[in-house]
Amino acid sequence: MKRLGKFWVAKQLVEDASGGAAQVLAALEFVPVRVNYFWEREAYQYLGHSPHFREVETNGQTPEYAIVVHAKYHEGAKTIAHVEAYELDEVSIGPPTEAERAEVLANINRFFQRGENNGDEKQPG
């Protein structure tokens, strides 16, 4: 049995110079098996292994996950505190919609560019 899963990442996060996608993948301890780009959705689908995924049978269906990033402040800089992977049900599987992608991009912008507090921990005075 393996801890195999897949999830979507917006193109803007992957191409962001701040390295946000790399930080998230490292926090997930993610080892990619395959990465596909879907130009019509401007998103990458990652398939790979992570200890954050549940164990699946070798010939079973690969579960899809939503990745949630929790932030913390340290010496005035916002960093990743930890990540969580939530398995999605069959209804929600698929590329992100236009509205979902816009929401993700807004959150990425707040997290990496402006350093706003997302409510996980208080920003130092």
C-alpha positions as protocol buffer text, in pm:
chain_id: "A"
residue {
  index: 1
  type: MET
  ca { x: 0 y: 0 z: 0 }
}
residue {
  index: 2
  type: LYS
  ca { x: 117 y: 349 z: -82 }
}
residue {
  index: 3
  type: ARG
  ca { x: 22 y: 702 z: 19 }
}
residue {
  index: 4
  type: LEU
  ca { x: -61 y: 824 z: -328 }
}
residue {
  index: 5
  type: GLY
  ca { x: -274 y: 1129 z: -408 }
}
residue {
  index: 6
  type: LYS
  ca { x: -335 y: 1412 z: -650 }
}
residue {
  index: 7
  type: PHE
  ca { x: -418 y: 1782 z: -618 }
}
residue {
  index: 8
  type: TRP
  ca { x: -439 y: 2101 z: -824 }
}
residue {
  index: 9
  type: VAL
  ca { x: -209 y: 2404 z: -805 }
}
residue {
  index: 10
  type: ALA
  ca { x: -278 y: 2735 z: -982 }
}
residue {
  index: 11
  type: LYS
  ca { x: -28 y: 2827 z: -1256 }
}
residue {
  index: 12
  type: GLN
  ca { x: 43 y: 3160 z: -1085 }
}
residue {
  index: 13
  type: LEU
  ca { x: 157 y: 2989 z: -765 }
}
residue {
  index: 14
  type: VAL
  ca { x: 388 y: 2751 z: -952 }
}
residue {
  index: 15
  type: GLU
  ca { x: 542 y: 3039 z: -1149 }
}
residue {
  index: 16
  type: ASP
  ca { x: 557 y: 3283 z: -856 }
}
residue {
  index: 17
  type: ALA
  ca { x: 916 y: 3393 z: -791 }
}
residue {
  index: 18
  type: SER
  ca { x: 865 y: 3378 z: -413 }
}
residue {
  index: 19
  type: GLY
  ca { x: 875 y: 2997 z: -430 }
}
residue {
  index: 20
  type: GLY
  ca { x: 535 y: 2943 z: -269 }
}
residue {
  index: 21
  type: ALA
  ca { x: 463 y: 2618 z: -453 }
}
residue {
  index: 22
  type: ALA
  ca { x: 804 y: 2474 z: -364 }
}
residue {
  index: 23
  type: GLN
  ca { x: 747 y: 2561 z: 2 }
}
residue {
  index: 24
  type: VAL
  ca { x: 409 y: 2387 z: 3 }
}
residue {
  index: 25
  type: LEU
  ca { x: 546 y: 2076 z: -171 }
}
residue {
  index: 26
  type: ALA
  ca { x: 834 y: 2060 z: 78 }
}
residue {
  index: 27
  type: ALA
  ca { x: 597 y: 2097 z: 375 }
}
residue {
  index: 28
  type: LEU
  ca { x: 386 y: 1812 z: 231 }
}
residue {
  index: 29
  type: GLU
  ca { x: 701 y: 1598 z: 193 }
}
residue {
  index: 30
  type: PHE
  ca { x: 560 y: 1543 z: -156 }
}
residue {
  index: 31
  type: VAL
  ca { x: 740 y: 1323 z: -409 }
}
residue {
  index: 32
  type: PRO
  ca { x: 590 y: 1383 z: -755 }
}
residue {
  index: 33
  type: VAL
  ca { x: 521 y: 1096 z: -991 }
}
residue {
  index: 34
  type: ARG
  ca { x: 352 y: 1302 z: -1263 }
}
residue {
  index: 35
  type: VAL
  ca { x: 271 y: 1668 z: -1320 }
}
residue {
  index: 36
  type: ASN
  ca { x: 28 y: 1775 z: -1594 }
}
residue {
  index: 37
  type: TYR
  ca { x: -57 y: 2128 z: -1702 }
}
residue {
  index: 38
  type: PHE
  ca { x: -415 y: 2203 z: -1810 }
}
residue {
  index: 39
  type: TRP
  ca { x: -393 y: 2525 z: -2012 }
}
residue {
  index: 40
  type: GLU
  ca { x: -771 y: 2573 z: -2028 }
}
residue {
  index: 41
  type: ARG
  ca { x: -779 y: 2594 z: -1645 }
}
residue {
  index: 42
  type: GLU
  ca { x: -436 y: 2752 z: -1598 }
}
residue {
  index: 43
  type: ALA
  ca { x: -357 y: 2489 z: -1335 }
}
residue {
  index: 44
  type: TYR
  ca { x: -121 y: 2201 z: -1274 }
}
residue {
  index: 45
  type: GLN
  ca { x: -236 y: 1865 z: -1146 }
}
residue {
  index: 46
  type: TYR
  ca { x: 22 y: 1694 z: -925 }
}
residue {
  index: 47
  type: LEU
  ca { x: 21 y: 1317 z: -868 }
}
residue {
  index: 48
  type: GLY
  ca { x: 258 y: 1170 z: -615 }
}
residue {
  index: 49
  type: HIS
  ca { x: 335 y: 1037 z: -268 }
}
residue {
  index: 50
  type: SER
  ca { x: 307 y: 1212 z: 68 }
}
residue {
  index: 51
  type: PRO
  ca { x: 286 y: 1094 z: 429 }
}
residue {
  index: 52
  type: HIS
  ca { x: -10 y: 1337 z: 455 }
}
residue {
  index: 53
  type: PHE
  ca { x: -216 y: 1115 z: 219 }
}
residue {
  index: 54
  type: ARG
  ca { x: -405 y: 802 z: 325 }
}
residue {
  index: 55
  type: GLU
  ca { x: -282 y: 461 z: 221 }
}
residue {
  index: 56
  type: VAL
  ca { x: -436 y: 326 z: -100 }
}
residue {
  index: 57
  type: GLU
  ca { x: -425 y: -14 z: -268 }
}
residue {
  index: 58
  type: THR
  ca { x: -176 y: -44 z: -552 }
}
residue {
  index: 59
  type: ASN
  ca { x: -452 y: -87 z: -813 }
}
residue {
  index: 60
  type: GLY
  ca { x: -707 y: 138 z: -639 }
}
residue {
  index: 61
  type: GLN
  ca { x: -838 y: 476 z: -745 }
}
residue {
  index: 62
  type: THR
  ca { x: -609 y: 768 z: -662 }
}
residue {
  index: 63
  type: PRO
  ca { x: -776 y: 1007 z: -414 }
}
residue {
  index: 64
  type: GLU
  ca { x: -779 y: 1381 z: -479 }
}
residue {
  index: 65
  type: TYR
  ca { x: -690 y: 1627 z: -204 }
}
residue {
  index: 66
  type: ALA
  ca { x: -736 y: 1990 z: -111 }
}
residue {
  index: 67
  type: ILE
  ca { x: -420 y: 2129 z: 45 }
}
residue {
  index: 68
  type: VAL
  ca { x: -463 y: 2378 z: 331 }
}
residue {
  index: 69
  type: VAL
  ca { x: -165 y: 2592 z: 432 }
}
residue {
  index: 70
  type: HIS
  ca { x: -136 y: 2732 z: 786 }
}
residue {
  index: 71
  type: ALA
  ca { x: 95 y: 3030 z: 834 }
}
residue {
  index: 72
  type: LYS
  ca { x: 301 y: 3166 z: 1119 }
}
residue {
  index: 73
  type: TYR
  ca { x: 504 y: 3481 z: 1175 }
}
residue {
  index: 74
  type: HIS
  ca { x: 870 y: 3466 z: 1272 }
}
residue {
  index: 75
  type: GLU
  ca { x: 1092 y: 3772 z: 1295 }
}
residue {
  index: 76
  type: GLY
  ca { x: 841 y: 3973 z: 1093 }
}
residue {
  index: 77
  type: ALA
  ca { x: 822 y: 3724 z: 806 }
}
residue {
  index: 78
  type: LYS
  ca { x: 528 y: 3502 z: 725 }
}
residue {
  index: 79
  type: THR
  ca { x: 619 y: 3135 z: 677 }
}
residue {
  index: 80
  type: ILE
  ca { x: 440 y: 2804 z: 651 }
}
residue {
  index: 81
  type: ALA
  ca { x: 366 y: 2657 z: 995 }
}
residue {
  index: 82
  type: HIS
  ca { x: 218 y: 2333 z: 861 }
}
residue {
  index: 83
  type: VAL
  ca { x: 1 y: 2192 z: 586 }
}
residue {
  index: 84
  type: GLU
  ca { x: -300 y: 1962 z: 588 }
}
residue {
  index: 85
  type: ALA
  ca { x: -433 y: 1742 z: 310 }
}
residue {
  index: 86
  type: TYR
  ca { x: -810 y: 1688 z: 301 }
}
residue {
  index: 87
  type: GLU
  ca { x: -946 y: 1416 z: 76 }
}
residue {
  index: 88
  type: LEU
  ca { x: -1216 y: 1542 z: -159 }
}
residue {
  index: 89
  type: ASP
  ca { x: -1528 y: 1346 z: -236 }
}
residue {
  index: 90
  type: GLU
  ca { x: -1612 y: 1238 z: -590 }
}
residue {
  index: 91
  type: VAL
  ca { x: -1846 y: 1533 z: -648 }
}
residue {
  index: 92
  type: SER
  ca { x: -1574 y: 1794 z: -602 }
}
residue {
  index: 93
  type: ILE
  ca { x: -1305 y: 1624 z: -814 }
}
residue {
  index: 94
  type: GLY
  ca { x: -1189 y: 1816 z: -1119 }
}
residue {
  index: 95
  type: PRO
  ca { x: -999 y: 2125 z: -1222 }
}
residue {
  index: 96
  type: PRO
  ca { x: -1076 y: 2441 z: -1027 }
}
residue {
  index: 97
  type: THR
  ca { x: -1353 y: 2663 z: -1156 }
}
residue {
  index: 98
  type: GLU
  ca { x: -1289 y: 3025 z: -1254 }
}
residue {
  index: 99
  type: ALA
  ca { x: -1430 y: 3144 z: -917 }
}
residue {
  index: 100
  type: GLU
  ca { x: -1222 y: 2891 z: -719 }
}
residue {
  index: 101
  type: ARG
  ca { x: -907 y: 2993 z: -907 }
}
residue {
  index: 102
  type: ALA
  ca { x: -975 y: 3363 z: -839 }
}
residue {
  index: 103
  type: GLU
  ca { x: -1022 y: 3291 z: -468 }
}
residue {
  index: 104
  type: VAL
  ca { x: -699 y: 3089 z: -452 }
}
residue {
  index: 105
  type: LEU
  ca { x: -507 y: 3364 z: -631 }
}
residue {
  index: 106
  type: ALA
  ca { x: -641 y: 3627 z: -391 }
}
residue {
  index: 107
  type: ASN
  ca { x: -531 y: 3415 z: -95 }
}
residue {
  index: 108
  type: ILE
  ca { x: -187 y: 3356 z: -249 }
}
residue {
  index: 109
  type: ASN
  ca { x: -148 y: 3729 z: -309 }
}
residue {
  index: 110
  type: ARG
  ca { x: -232 y: 3807 z: 54 }
}
residue {
  index: 111
  type: PHE
  ca { x: -8 y: 3532 z: 189 }
}
residue {
  index: 112
  type: PHE
  ca { x: 311 y: 3583 z: -12 }
}
residue {
  index: 113
  type: GLN
  ca { x: 309 y: 3942 z: -136 }
}
residue {
  index: 114
  type: ARG
  ca { x: 147 y: 4157 z: 129 }
}
residue {
  index: 115
  type: GLY
  ca { x: 219 y: 3941 z: 433 }
}
residue {
  index: 116
  type: GLU
  ca { x: -128 y: 3997 z: 577 }
}
residue {
  index: 117
  type: ASN
  ca { x: -233 y: 3794 z: 880 }
}
residue {
  index: 118
  type: ASN
  ca { x: -470 y: 3517 z: 775 }
}
residue {
  index: 119
  type: GLY
  ca { x: -585 y: 3457 z: 1133 }
}
residue {
  index: 120
  type: ASP
  ca { x: -363 y: 3159 z: 1210 }
}
residue {
  index: 121
  type: GLU
  ca { x: -125 y: 3350 z: 1436 }
}
residue {
  index: 122
  type: LYS
  ca { x: -92 y: 3711 z: 1537 }
}
residue {
  index: 123
  type: GLN
  ca { x: 161 y: 3924 z: 1361 }
}
residue {
  index: 124
  type: PRO
  ca { x: 428 y: 4059 z: 1599 }
}
residue {
  index: 125
  type: GLY
  ca { x: 375 y: 4417 z: 1710 }
}
